[in-house]
């Protein structure tokens, strides 16, 4: 019964209840194309090799149409490979600021599908004064993934954006890109213990949580990282505590001694979180998620 109650508490934690930090709409199309409208009677799809491409001039004209549906379809089609990539990028960059959500998200999906060639355009969009454009640009960069490595510093700056939703999307995006040594002198490598230490010292709870979420347990010796994560179990922010517990469970048996010692910590929050993490860790490893 105690075990079931503890796991129920874990699943109802504010961070997890919010679905991680994924934003409805902002990144709903990171991993797939915009959904197509379904008709009452679907026509048979033509063979893949008989598809007729829409001329670029036609798509650009449709992107200025009065109908949001037409604009969204045009934006999606501009993701297709072909010549005049610069023209397509410029048109999609403008479409990121479309007042209709479906059009802006279609443009973000298309830019993310284009991939590395769109990264400079998306980095520029992160300086747009409109928060919705910055969110859509981050969603597109998340779709690009590891090929967007050159945008890492811009995304890190976005984690301190004045808009809370932009900061959330930046935290998602940085994890999609993955860790890589920073080119700045003395800057910590993303995902390492040094990065974790620096991130946990931030005043912004979202920055602390992002540092824990992007932490890679086996990049280097986990001993010092375990100490930092156990200390983070007492963070005032529940999202940071949840992320730290997840990381400790992911580390597995090497984290058990530190978690067991934390049961005697002076901070009751640390004691509680350590006990829950030990239950999740189980007798043989991280068998409970």
VEXDREN-2710 file (C-alpha; in Angstrom, 1 decimal):
% VEXDREN-2710
k/r/px/py/pz
1/UNK/0.0/0.0/0.0
2/UNK/2.8/2.4/0.9
3/UNK/4.6/1.6/-2.4
4/UNK/1.4/2.3/-4.4
5/UNK/0.7/5.5/-2.5
6/UNK/4.3/6.7/-3.2
7/UNK/4.0/6.0/-6.9
8/UNK/0.6/7.7/-7.1
9/UNK/2.3/10.8/-5.5
10/UNK/5.0/10.6/-8.1
11/UNK/2.6/10.5/-11.0
12/UNK/0.6/13.4/-9.7
13/UNK/3.6/15.6/-9.3
14/UNK/3.0/19.1/-10.8
15/UNK/5.8/18.7/-13.4
16/UNK/4.6/15.3/-14.6
17/UNK/0.9/16.3/-14.5
18/UNK/1.7/19.0/-16.9
19/UNK/3.0/16.4/-19.3
20/UNK/6.6/17.3/-18.7
21/UNK/6.9/20.7/-20.1
22/UNK/5.6/20.1/-23.6
23/UNK/3.3/22.9/-24.7
24/UNK/0.0/22.2/-26.3
25/UNK/0.1/23.7/-29.8
26/UNK/3.6/25.2/-29.4
27/UNK/5.3/21.9/-30.2
28/UNK/2.4/19.6/-31.3
29/UNK/4.0/19.3/-34.7
30/UNK/7.6/18.8/-33.7
31/UNK/7.6/15.2/-34.7
32/UNK/5.0/15.0/-37.5
33/UNK/3.4/16.9/-40.2
34/UNK/0.2/18.9/-39.7
35/UNK/-2.9/16.7/-39.6
36/UNK/-4.8/16.6/-42.9
37/UNK/-8.5/17.3/-42.9
38/UNK/-10.6/14.2/-43.4
39/UNK/-13.6/14.2/-45.7
40/UNK/-16.7/12.2/-45.6
41/UNK/-15.7/10.0/-48.5
42/UNK/-12.0/9.6/-48.9
43/UNK/-10.7/9.3/-52.5
44/UNK/-8.1/6.6/-53.3
45/UNK/-4.5/8.1/-52.9
46/UNK/-2.6/8.3/-56.2
47/UNK/0.5/6.3/-56.7
48/UNK/3.5/8.1/-55.0
49/UNK/5.3/8.6/-58.4
50/UNK/2.5/10.5/-60.1
51/UNK/2.3/13.4/-57.7
52/UNK/2.4/16.7/-59.5
53/UNK/4.5/19.4/-57.7
54/UNK/2.9/22.8/-57.2
55/UNK/5.0/25.6/-58.8
56/UNK/6.9/27.7/-56.3
57/UNK/5.2/30.9/-57.5
58/UNK/1.8/29.3/-56.9
59/UNK/2.7/28.3/-53.3
60/UNK/4.0/31.8/-52.6
61/UNK/0.8/33.3/-53.8
62/UNK/-1.2/30.8/-51.7
63/UNK/0.8/31.8/-48.7
64/UNK/-0.8/35.3/-49.1
65/UNK/-4.4/33.9/-49.5
66/UNK/-7.2/35.1/-47.4
67/UNK/-8.0/31.5/-46.3
68/UNK/-6.0/30.2/-43.3
69/UNK/-6.4/26.7/-44.6
70/UNK/-4.9/27.6/-48.0
71/UNK/-2.0/29.4/-46.3
72/UNK/-1.3/26.4/-44.0
73/UNK/-1.3/24.0/-46.9
74/UNK/1.1/26.2/-48.8
75/UNK/3.4/26.5/-45.9
76/UNK/3.5/22.7/-45.5
77/UNK/4.2/22.3/-49.2
78/UNK/7.2/24.7/-49.0
79/UNK/9.0/22.0/-46.9
80/UNK/9.5/19.9/-50.0
81/UNK/13.0/19.7/-51.3
82/UNK/13.7/21.7/-54.4
83/UNK/15.4/24.8/-55.8
84/UNK/15.2/28.3/-54.4
85/UNK/15.6/27.3/-50.8
86/UNK/16.4/30.9/-49.9
87/UNK/13.1/32.1/-51.2
88/UNK/11.2/29.3/-49.4
89/UNK/13.0/30.1/-46.1
90/UNK/12.2/33.8/-46.4
91/UNK/8.5/33.0/-47.1
92/UNK/8.3/30.6/-44.2
93/UNK/10.1/33.0/-41.9
94/UNK/7.3/35.6/-42.6
95/UNK/4.7/32.9/-42.1
96/UNK/6.0/32.2/-38.6
97/UNK/4.3/35.4/-37.5
98/UNK/0.9/34.6/-39.1
99/UNK/-1.9/35.5/-36.8
100/UNK/-3.6/32.1/-37.4
101/UNK/-2.1/29.4/-35.2
102/UNK/-2.4/26.6/-37.8
103/UNK/-0.5/28.7/-40.4
104/UNK/2.3/29.6/-38.0
105/UNK/2.6/26.0/-36.8
106/UNK/2.7/24.7/-40.4
107/UNK/5.5/27.1/-41.2
108/UNK/7.4/25.9/-38.1
109/UNK/6.9/22.3/-39.1
110/UNK/8.1/23.1/-42.7
111/UNK/11.2/24.9/-41.4
112/UNK/12.1/22.1/-39.1
113/UNK/11.6/19.6/-42.0
114/UNK/13.9/21.6/-44.3
115/UNK/16.5/21.0/-41.6
116/UNK/20.0/22.4/-41.1
117/UNK/19.6/24.9/-44.0
118/UNK/16.8/26.6/-42.0
119/UNK/18.8/27.0/-38.8
120/UNK/20.2/30.5/-39.5
121/UNK/16.7/31.7/-40.3
122/UNK/15.3/30.2/-37.1
123/UNK/18.1/31.7/-35.0
124/UNK/17.2/35.1/-36.4
125/UNK/13.6/34.4/-35.5
126/UNK/14.6/34.0/-31.9
127/UNK/15.2/37.7/-31.7
128/UNK/11.6/38.5/-33.0
129/UNK/9.7/40.8/-30.6
130/UNK/6.7/38.5/-30.8
131/UNK/6.8/35.7/-28.2
132/UNK/4.7/33.4/-30.4
133/UNK/7.3/33.7/-33.2
134/UNK/10.1/32.8/-30.8
135/UNK/8.1/29.8/-29.6
136/UNK/7.4/28.5/-33.1
137/UNK/11.1/29.0/-34.1
138/UNK/12.1/26.9/-31.1
139/UNK/9.6/24.2/-32.0
140/UNK/11.2/24.1/-35.5
141/UNK/14.7/23.9/-34.1
142/UNK/13.6/21.0/-31.9
143/UNK/12.4/19.2/-35.0
144/UNK/15.7/19.8/-36.7
145/UNK/17.4/18.1/-33.7
146/UNK/21.1/17.5/-33.6
147/UNK/21.7/19.2/-36.9
148/UNK/20.8/22.4/-35.2
149/UNK/23.9/22.4/-33.0
150/UNK/25.0/25.8/-34.3
151/UNK/21.9/27.3/-32.6
152/UNK/22.8/26.0/-29.2
153/UNK/23.9/29.3/-27.7
154/UNK/20.9/31.1/-29.0
155/UNK/18.6/28.5/-27.5
156/UNK/20.4/28.7/-24.2
157/UNK/19.8/32.5/-24.2
158/UNK/16.1/31.8/-24.9
159/UNK/16.0/29.8/-21.6
160/UNK/16.2/33.2/-19.9
161/UNK/13.6/34.8/-22.1
162/UNK/11.2/37.2/-20.3
163/UNK/8.3/35.1/-21.6
164/UNK/7.7/32.0/-19.5
165/UNK/6.3/29.9/-22.4
166/UNK/9.4/30.7/-24.5
167/UNK/11.6/29.5/-21.7
168/UNK/9.7/26.3/-21.5
169/UNK/10.0/25.7/-25.2
170/UNK/13.7/26.5/-25.0
171/UNK/14.2/23.8/-22.3
172/UNK/12.6/21.2/-24.6
173/UNK/14.6/22.2/-27.6
174/UNK/18.0/22.1/-25.9
175/UNK/17.4/18.5/-24.9
176/UNK/16.5/17.6/-28.5
177/UNK/19.8/18.9/-29.7
178/UNK/21.9/17.0/-27.2
179/UNK/25.1/17.8/-25.4
180/UNK/28.2/19.2/-27.1
181/UNK/31.3/21.0/-25.8
182/UNK/30.7/24.8/-25.8
183/UNK/33.2/26.9/-27.8
184/UNK/33.3/29.5/-25.1
185/UNK/36.4/29.7/-22.9
186/UNK/35.7/28.0/-19.6
187/UNK/32.1/27.2/-20.5
188/UNK/30.9/23.9/-19.1
189/UNK/30.0/21.1/-21.5
190/UNK/26.3/20.6/-21.7
191/UNK/25.1/17.5/-20.0
192/UNK/28.1/17.1/-17.7
193/UNK/28.5/17.5/-13.9
194/UNK/30.0/21.0/-14.5
195/UNK/27.0/22.1/-16.5
196/UNK/24.7/20.5/-13.8
197/UNK/26.5/22.4/-11.0
198/UNK/26.3/25.7/-12.9
199/UNK/22.6/25.2/-13.8
200/UNK/21.5/24.3/-10.3
201/UNK/23.1/27.6/-9.1
202/UNK/20.7/29.6/-11.3
203/UNK/18.0/31.7/-9.7
204/UNK/15.4/30.7/-12.3
205/UNK/13.8/27.3/-11.4
206/UNK/13.2/26.6/-15.1
207/UNK/17.0/27.0/-15.7
208/UNK/17.7/24.6/-12.8
209/UNK/15.2/22.1/-14.1
210/UNK/16.5/22.3/-17.6
211/UNK/20.1/21.7/-16.4
212/UNK/18.9/18.5/-14.7
213/UNK/16.8/17.3/-17.6
214/UNK/19.7/17.7/-20.1
215/UNK/22.2/16.0/-17.7
216/UNK/23.8/12.9/-19.2
217/UNK/24.5/10.5/-16.3
218/UNK/27.4/8.7/-18.0
219/UNK/29.3/11.5/-19.7
220/UNK/31.8/11.5/-16.8
221/UNK/32.2/10.2/-13.3
222/UNK/28.7/10.2/-11.8
223/UNK/29.9/10.5/-8.1
224/UNK/29.9/14.3/-7.9
225/UNK/26.7/14.5/-10.0
226/UNK/24.9/12.2/-7.6
227/UNK/25.7/14.5/-4.7
228/UNK/24.4/17.5/-6.7
229/UNK/21.2/15.7/-7.6
230/UNK/20.6/14.5/-4.1
231/UNK/20.9/18.1/-2.9
232/UNK/18.5/19.1/-5.7
233/UNK/15.9/16.8/-4.1
234/UNK/15.4/19.6/-1.6
235/UNK/14.9/22.4/-4.2
236/UNK/12.0/24.7/-3.5
237/UNK/10.6/24.0/-7.0
238/UNK/8.7/20.7/-7.4
239/UNK/9.7/20.5/-11.0
240/UNK/13.4/20.6/-10.1
241/UNK/12.9/18.0/-7.4
242/UNK/11.0/15.7/-9.9
243/UNK/13.7/16.1/-12.5
244/UNK/16.5/15.3/-9.9
245/UNK/14.6/12.2/-8.8
246/UNK/14.2/11.0/-12.4
247/UNK/17.9/11.5/-13.0
248/UNK/18.9/9.6/-9.9
249/UNK/16.7/6.7/-10.8
250/UNK/18.2/6.7/-14.3
251/UNK/21.7/6.5/-12.8
252/UNK/20.5/3.3/-11.1
253/UNK/22.3/1.3/-8.4
254/UNK/25.3/3.7/-8.1
255/UNK/22.8/6.3/-6.7
256/UNK/21.5/4.0/-4.0
257/UNK/24.1/4.7/-1.3
258/UNK/23.6/8.4/-1.6
259/UNK/19.9/8.1/-1.6
260/UNK/20.0/5.8/1.5
261/UNK/22.2/8.3/3.3
262/UNK/19.7/11.1/2.4
263/UNK/17.0/9.3/4.4
264/UNK/18.8/10.9/7.4
265/UNK/19.1/14.4/5.9
266/UNK/18.0/17.3/8.1
267/UNK/15.7/18.5/5.4
268/UNK/12.4/16.6/5.5
269/UNK/11.8/17.3/1.8
270/UNK/15.1/15.6/0.9
271/UNK/14.2/12.6/3.1
272/UNK/10.8/12.2/1.5
273/UNK/12.1/12.5/-2.1
274/UNK/14.9/10.1/-1.4
275/UNK/12.5/7.6/0.0
276/UNK/10.3/7.8/-3.1
277/UNK/13.4/7.5/-5.4
278/UNK/14.5/4.4/-3.6
279/UNK/11.1/2.9/-4.0
280/UNK/11.2/3.6/-7.7
281/UNK/14.8/2.3/-8.0
282/UNK/13.6/-1.0/-6.6
283/UNK/15.7/-3.8/-5.2
284/UNK/17.5/-4.5/-8.5
285/UNK/17.6/-1.3/-10.4
286/UNK/15.4/1.3/-12.0
287/UNK/12.5/-1.0/-12.8
288/UNK/9.7/1.4/-11.9
289/UNK/9.1/4.4/-14.1
END
